[in-house]
Amino acid sequence: MTVTREAARAVAEVASAVESVPPESLDRAARMIADAGSVAAYAGGREGLVMKGLVMRLFHAGVDAHAVGEMTVPHLGEDDLVILSCGPGRISMVTAIADTAKQAGAKILYLTAEPDIEPADRADEVLVIDAQTMARDAGSDAALPMGSAYEIGMFVLVDLITRRVRDLRGDDAEAMRARHTNLE
């Protein structure tokens, strides 16, 4: 297989993941974020890197956003939002955070490819990304290994959500750029 054909297959897998999420789901996710007092986000592994990217962009969009595990995460409760992702479903840390958030009264936005596996049942909104994950990669001939299509698709989707949040807040690209660090 040529690199060009392999690259086309990989891009198609990511496009399929992104296109599997209806715009209305992105709108609801953006509204939850825009309406929240504080936002905290968590996922493990590569999904965790995407979540940290989301937190950064939400900060640029003027949202009080934090990555779970960092020392600056505030006490969360009612009026706050916890965003979690677990593509393959049922990872103990994600479930524990969902339980703690629920007990504190925070809302939960949950991203997954496996909506029938806990902790999806604890979420106020479940955004389903139909993509291969480690839960469904056995015998796969996909161009992208393990959960890469989910993770890369998720990265595109959280930026689309951030754009919606920015618009809901009445900001523009210049306002986002003004919040970008000057210490780089």
Backbone hydrogen bonds, N-H to C=O, Kabsch-Sander energy under -0.5 kcal/mol:
donor,donor_aa,acceptor,acceptor_aa,energy
6,E,2,T,-2.5
7,A,3,V,-3.0
8,A,4,T,-2.2
9,R,5,R,-2.1
10,A,6,E,-2.3
11,V,7,A,-2.7
12,A,8,A,-2.2
13,E,9,R,-2.1
14,V,10,A,-2.0
15,A,11,V,-2.9
16,S,12,A,-2.4
17,A,13,E,-1.7
18,V,14,V,-2.5
19,E,15,A,-3.0
20,S,16,S,-0.9
21,V,18,V,-1.4
25,S,22,P,-1.1
26,L,22,P,-1.4
27,D,23,P,-2.4
28,R,24,E,-2.4
29,A,25,S,-2.3
30,A,26,L,-2.5
31,R,27,D,-2.3
32,M,28,R,-2.3
33,I,29,A,-2.1
34,A,30,A,-2.9
35,D,31,R,-2.1
36,A,32,M,-0.7
36,A,33,I,-0.9
37,G,79,D,-3.9
39,V,64,D,-2.8
40,A,81,L,-2.2
41,A,66,H,-2.2
42,Y,83,I,-2.4
47,E,44,G,-0.9
48,G,44,G,-1.3
49,L,45,G,-1.1
50,V,46,R,-1.6
51,M,47,E,-2.3
52,K,48,G,-2.1
53,G,49,L,-1.8
54,L,50,V,-2.3
55,V,51,M,-2.6
56,M,52,K,-2.1
57,R,53,G,-2.3
58,L,54,L,-3.0
59,F,55,V,-2.4
60,H,56,M,-2.1
61,A,57,R,-1.6
62,G,59,F,-1.9
63,V,58,L,-2.8
65,A,63,V,-1.8
66,H,39,V,-1.9
68,V,41,A,-2.6
68,V,66,H,-0.6
70,E,67,A,-2.2
73,V,70,E,-1.3
80,D,77,G,-1.9
81,L,38,S,-2.5
82,V,107,K,-2.7
83,I,40,A,-2.9
84,L,82,V,-0.5
84,L,109,L,-2.8
85,S,42,Y,-1.4
86,C,111,L,-2.4
89,G,86,C,-0.9
90,R,118,E,-1.5
94,V,91,I,-0.6
95,T,91,I,-2.2
96,A,92,S,-2.6
97,I,93,M,-2.3
98,A,94,V,-2.4
99,D,95,T,-2.4
100,T,96,A,-2.3
101,A,97,I,-2.9
102,K,98,A,-2.5
103,Q,99,D,-2.4
104,A,100,T,-1.8
105,G,101,A,-0.6
105,G,102,K,-1.1
106,A,101,A,-2.0
107,K,80,D,-2.6
109,L,82,V,-2.5
110,Y,108,I,-0.5
110,Y,125,E,-2.8
111,L,84,L,-2.9
112,T,127,L,-2.0
113,A,87,G,-1.7
117,I,114,E,-1.6
120,A,117,I,-1.7
122,R,119,P,-2.2
123,A,120,A,-1.3
124,D,108,I,-2.1
125,E,108,I,-1.7
127,L,110,Y,-3.0
127,L,125,E,-0.5
128,V,126,V,-0.7
129,I,112,T,-2.6
129,I,127,L,-0.6
130,D,128,V,-0.7
131,A,129,I,-1.4
136,R,133,T,-1.6
137,D,134,M,-0.6
140,S,137,D,-2.0
148,S,145,P,-2.6
150,Y,132,Q,-1.0
151,E,147,G,-2.6
152,I,148,S,-3.0
153,G,149,A,-2.1
154,M,150,Y,-2.8
155,F,151,E,-1.8
156,V,152,I,-1.7
157,L,153,G,-2.5
158,V,154,M,-2.7
159,D,155,F,-1.3
160,L,156,V,-1.9
161,I,157,L,-2.4
162,T,158,V,-2.3
163,R,159,D,-2.2
164,R,160,L,-1.6
165,V,161,I,-2.5
166,R,162,T,-2.9
167,D,163,R,-2.1
168,L,164,R,-2.6
169,R,165,V,-2.2
170,G,167,D,-1.1
171,D,166,R,-2.4
176,M,172,D,-1.9
177,R,173,A,-2.6
178,A,174,E,-2.0
179,R,175,A,-0.8
179,R,176,M,-1.0
180,H,176,M,-0.5
180,H,177,R,-1.1
